């Protein structure tokens, strides 16, 4: 297959550098070795360096990725990069296309629109569109300038063995081969992970046969900076399409091609691609192909992300479909969870058992990403006649009904996973009455504050280790928390009398349900480890010990999520699964019984008649007509 190579971007070429390891008679020892210089590997190296841990990073390539590849980077992902390197994330946001709004279409009609960041006070946008090569280039530049990171291009790293003290790697280069040793190995080497394969570790899941064409194009138009997704559009009848904007005047278009009879080499013919795009954009639209590819995908994962001193992160550990932008974003969240734990273990601040919580917390995150990814694929590409009927009627109802809009699944977009059932998360004091949406196990929520009369953001005030946020005046005895760990104390108040940081618009008070004396303890990855309504030094110390696995309390928090998302997805999935294997007549009978059972749950005749009339209603030219 012949891909179109990008024209608006020139890949930097990184040379093979001479290192002393090449001439050493014995393997050189390193703290951490990282295989893979993609978003996950580079993020991890930079995060470890911020914590004083050196690493050597190997890439068999001589540059960053070719083609836009991962494109949508989420708020949580960018917040992680902001914590690690504010300069890098500023470059990403400045270069990227910021968007919060999206629209969903069914055939010719707009079904509904959504806003991913409806509340004010956030420094980081909900999403940016940025080609993966820019993301990697900016991080690579920071890594090259960091004395604790040894980034080696054109160097293929191969796992050889490990024992109780180290991991041994063989490095292959054009200038010769050599071995190194490391205390820990992080395998961030992609979905085809040679490390995983060499270690004979299973990677199991579901293969989706559906084929999709990516066409990045340059064109001039007045399309708004929004994410547009079509189900069954007239220009790609029976399938789906996606359009959104990239930097450099580039637009990403995804066209669903189907499951069977796809000749990928034929479909990548430039004239054939252009013909498809003209159906979508019109014959008068002037465009040029920037980059093209055809993909299908799997939803796969490893059973365990930890294998003694070898740890897996990103695509090497789990693979998802691109719907929802959960690949690179999920991988960066892996790095966010792992890096501080590994640093604490290496520095002797926590027992090695803390690393087990990487599996405990990120394995469910992988399951959630796969779950949403699989559901999106099933909704976009129904596998049966009855599932197609339900999908299309859901889209029709979504034009007028909020509940149906929530069922429409063009990809549940990536957000911060919640560590609600974790041995590192402390449960609330039963006597505390919390009303706010944030809970222990949630990622922090950014707000605007005033600092010496100027606007700042909470994200800019947080520490790189533990952060204790106190609302109101802080007692002197809380200061001795720093005797255990490096804890940054951030005091926020509603008046300048108590603090340099003032909650002038009450965003913090409202979102965190704060009163004078309320406190939140954030982990090094800026997740809420514990909280309280009244300052309690003993409780705070206990929460820090639990969050670092230095406590005898290893119980999981098992916190009920007070703000669950996408619950109806479970119900919709159960409905579709109930029809699997049924004949058309059996499906009709099942639907009739379901309707009668639901009628039994409806008390008022008027309400039942309203439901019937809503089901009978159809749309014609955006005017509601009763049939």
ZANUDO-512878 format. One record per residue (C-alpha): x, y, z. Coordinates in steps of 0.2 Angstrom, whole numbers, plus 2048, in hexadecimal, padded with zeros to 3 digits. Layout:
N
XYZ;...
// end
This chain:
627
800800800;8068117FC;80281F808;802832805;81083A80F;80C84B818;81285A80E;80F86781C;81B85F828;82D85A826;83284D832;84285183C;85084583A;85983F84A;86A838849;871828851;87C82F85E;88C827865;88A822877;89781A883;88C80B885;891805874;8A3803879;8A07FC88B;8A67EB88F;8987E989B;8867EF89A;8838008A0;8768028AE;86880E8AD;8598128B8;84C8118AC;84C80B899;83D81088E;83A80887D;830813872;83182686F;81F82986B;813833876;813827885;826823885;82B836884;81E83B891;82482E89D;83683389B;83284589E;8288418AD;8358368B5;8428448B2;8378508BB;8388448CA;84B8428C9;84B8318C0;85682F8B1;8518258A2;85881F891;84B81F883;84D814873;845817862;84880C853;84281A848;84C82A843;83E836845;82D83984D;81D830846;819832833;807838830;7FB84183C;7F6830844;7F0835856;7E7845854;7DC84A862;7E484D873;7D884E882;7D885B890;7DF84E89D;7ED849891;7F285C88F;7F085F8A2;7FD8518A4;809859898;8068698A0;80B8628B1;81B85A8AA;82086889E;81587889C;82087F88E;81C86F883;809870886;809882882;81187E871;80487086F;7F587B873;7FC88A868;7FF87F859;7F087485B;7DE877856;7D3879866;7C2873866;7B4870872;7A586E867;79F85F85D;79185B851;78984B84C;77F84883C;77383B836;77283B823;76F84D81F;769853830;77285983F;76D84E84D;77585885C;784862861;78E860871;79B86A87C;7A9861884;7AD86F890;79E879895;7A58808A5;7B188F8A7;7C18908AF;7CC8838A7;7DD8878A0;7DE878895;7D1875887;7C6866886;7D0860876;7DC86686A;7E085E859;7F285D856;7FB85184B;805844854;81584984D;81485A855;810852865;81F847865;82B85485D;82786086C;82A853879;83A84D870;84185E870;83E85F883;84684E885;85585287B;858861887;855858897;86685189F;85C8438A7;85683C896;86183288A;85783287A;85E82686E;85782585C;85B81884F;85D80B85D;8537FC85E;8517F5870;84D7E3873;8497DB883;8557CD888;8517C889A;84D7CE8AB;8517C98BD;84D7CF8CF;8597DF8CD;8597E48BA;8537E28A8;85F7DF89A;85D7E6889;8667E4878;8687F386E;86A7F285B;871800851;879803840;88980684A;8897F6853;87F7ED861;8817EF874;8787EA884;8727F5892;86A7F18A3;85C7FB8AC;8537FA8BC;8427FB8B3;83D7F98A1;82D80389A;8277FB88A;81E809881;822801870;811801868;8037F5864;80F7E985B;81A7EA86B;82A7DF867;82D7DF87A;81C7D787D;81F7CB86F;8307C6875;8297C3887;81B7B887F;80E7C2888;7FC7C0882;7F37CF87A;7E17CA878;7D17D2873;7C57D6864;7CA7D9852;7BE7E5848;7BD7E2836;7B77F3831;7C27FD826;7C4810827;7CD81C81B;7D782B823;7D9839817;7E284981E;7E0857811;7E486980F;7D6874809;7CF88580C;7BD886812;7B288E820;7AF87F82A;7AE88383D;7BB87B849;7B086D84F;7AF85A84E;7A2855841;79D843841;79083B834;78682B835;780825824;78483581A;77F837808;791838803;79682880B;78581F80C;783811819;793815821;79B82382C;7A683282A;7B083E835;7B784F832;7C185B83D;7CF86783B;7E286683E;7F087383E;7F887982E;7E887A825;7E5867825;7D585E828;7D384C82E;7C5842825;7C183082A;7B682681E;7AF815823;7B2809815;7AA7F981B;7AF7E8820;7B17DD811;7B87DD800;7C47EC804;7D37ED7F9;7DE7F9804;7EB7FC7F6;7DD8007EA;7D480B7F7;7E48157FA;7E581A7E8;7E682D7E8;7D98307DA;7CD8247E3;7CF82D7F3;7CC83E7EB;7BC8377E3;7B58327F4;7BA8437FB;7B184D7ED;7A18447F1;7A384B803;7AA85C7FF;7A38607EE;7AB8627DD;7AF8747E0;7BA8717F0;7CD8727EC;7D78677F7;7E785D7F8;7EB84C800;7F684E80F;7F783D816;7ED82D814;7EB81D81C;7DF80E81E;7DC80682F;7D27F9838;7D57F684A;7D47EA859;7CF7ED86B;7DC7E3874;7E57E3885;7F27DA890;7EC7D189F;7FA7DA8AA;8037EA8A6;8117E58B2;81D7D68B0;82A7D88BE;8357E68B8;82D7E88A7;81E7F48A6;8137F7897;80A807893;80080E885;7FD804875;8097F687A;7FD7F2889;7EC7F6881;7E57FA870;7D580386C;7CC80A85D;7CF81C859;7BD82185D;7BD82C86C;7D082F86B;7D4823879;7E581C872;7F2829875;7E8832882;7E682288C;7F981E88A;7FE82F891;7F282C8A0;7FB81B8A2;80C8258A3;8048328AF;7FF8238BB;80F81A8BA;81D8278BA;81B82E8CB;81981C8D3;8288168CA;8328258D0;82C8238E2;8318118E2;8438148DA;8468228E7;8408178F5;8318228FA;8258148F7;8268018F7;8277F78E7;8157F28EA;8108038E4;8137FE8D2;8067F18D4;7F97FF8D5;7FE8048C3;7F57F48BE;7E77F68CA;7E38078C4;7E78078B2;7E17F68AD;7CF7FB8B1;7D280B8A7;7D8800898;7C77F689A;7BD80689A;7C680C88A;7C37FC881;7B17FC887;7AD80D880;7B780A870;7AE7F986D;79D801870;7A1810864;7A6804857;7977F9859;78C809858;795810849;795800840;7867F5845;7897E2843;7777DD840;7677E3838;75E7E6849;76D7EF850;76D7FB841;75A7FE844;75D803856;76C80E851;763817844;75381A84F;75F82085D;76682D850;75483284B;74E83485D;75E83E861;75884D857;74B850865;74F846874;75E849880;75E837886;761831874;76F83D871;778835880;776824877;77E82A867;78F823867;79C82A85A;7AA828867;7A982B879;7B783887A;7C6835886;7C583C897;7CE8398A8;7CB8288AF;7C58288C1;7CF81D8CE;7BF81A8D9;7C48088DD;7D680A8E2;7E08058F1;7E98168F0;7D88208F1;7D1824902;7BF825905;7B583490C;7B283691F;7A0831921;79C84092B;7A184C91C;793851912;799854900;78E85B8F2;79B85F8E5;79E8538D6;7B08508D9;7B48418E3;7C48388E9;7CB82E8DA;7C683D8CE;7D38478C5;7D48598CB;7C98668C3;7D18768BE;7CA8878C3;7CF8998C1;7D68A38D0;7DD8B48D4;7F08B58D9;7F68C68DF;7E78CD8D4;7EB8C48C4;7E28B58BD;7EA8A48BF;7E48928BE;7E58848CB;7EE8798BF;7FD8858C0;7FE8858D3;7FE8728D6;80E8698DB;81785A8D2;81684F8E1;8078508EE;7FD85F8EF;7F28648FD;7E58718F9;7DD87A908;7CF886907;7D0894913;7DE897920;7EA889923;7EF884935;802883938;80287193D;7FE86B92B;80F871926;81886292D;810857920;82085B916;829850922;82384191A;822845907;8248548FD;81385C8FE;80F86D8F7;801876901;7F68818F6;7EA88D900;7DB8948F7;7CF8A0900;7C18AB8FC;7CB8BA902;7DC8C1900;7DE8C0913;7E28AE914;7EB8AA904;7F48B08F4;7E78A68EA;7D58AC8EA;7C68A38E4;7BF8B38DE;7B18AC8D3;7AE89D8DF;7B28908D2;7BC8868DE;7AF8888EC;7A18818E1;7AA8748D8;7B386D8E7;7A58708F3;7B187A8FE;7AF88290F;7BC88A91A;7C787B920;7C3870911;7D2867909;7D685C8FA;7E68518F9;7EC84F8E7;7F88418E2;8078458D7;7FC8418C8;7F084E8CE;7E28418D3;7D88448E3;7DF8388F0;7D483E8FE;7CA84D904;7C2854914;7B686191A;7C1865929;7D486692A;7DA856932;7ED853932;7EC841937;7E083D929;7EB84691C;7FB83D921;7F182C921;7EB83090F;7FD834909;803823910;7F481A908;7F78238F7;80981D8F7;80680B8FD;81080F90D;80080B917;7FA7FB91E;7E97FF917;7E97F7906;7D67F7904;7CE7FD8F4;7C380D8F5;7B48068EC;7AD8178EA;79C8198E1;79D8258D3;7918338D6;7938398C4;79382A8B9;79482C8A6;78C823898;7818178A3;775815895;78380D88A;7817FE895;76E7FD892;77080087F;77D7F287E;7727E6888;7647EA87C;76E7E686D;7757D6874;7647D0879;7607CF866;7707C6861;76C7B5859;7597B9857;74F7B8847;7467C7841;7367C0848;73E7BC859;7457CE859;7337D5856;72C7CB864;73A7D0870;7377E386C;7247E086E;7277D9880;7337E7884;7267F487F;7197EC889;7247EA899;7297FC897;716801896;7147F88A7;7218038AE;7188138A8;70A8188B4;7018278AA;6F782489A;6FC836895;70F832897;70D82288D;70482B87F;71283887F;71F82A87D;71582286E;713833865;726836867;72A825860;71E829851;72583A84E;73183D83F;73B84B838;739853827;743862823;746865835;733867839;72B85A844;71D85183B;712845844;70F835839;
// end
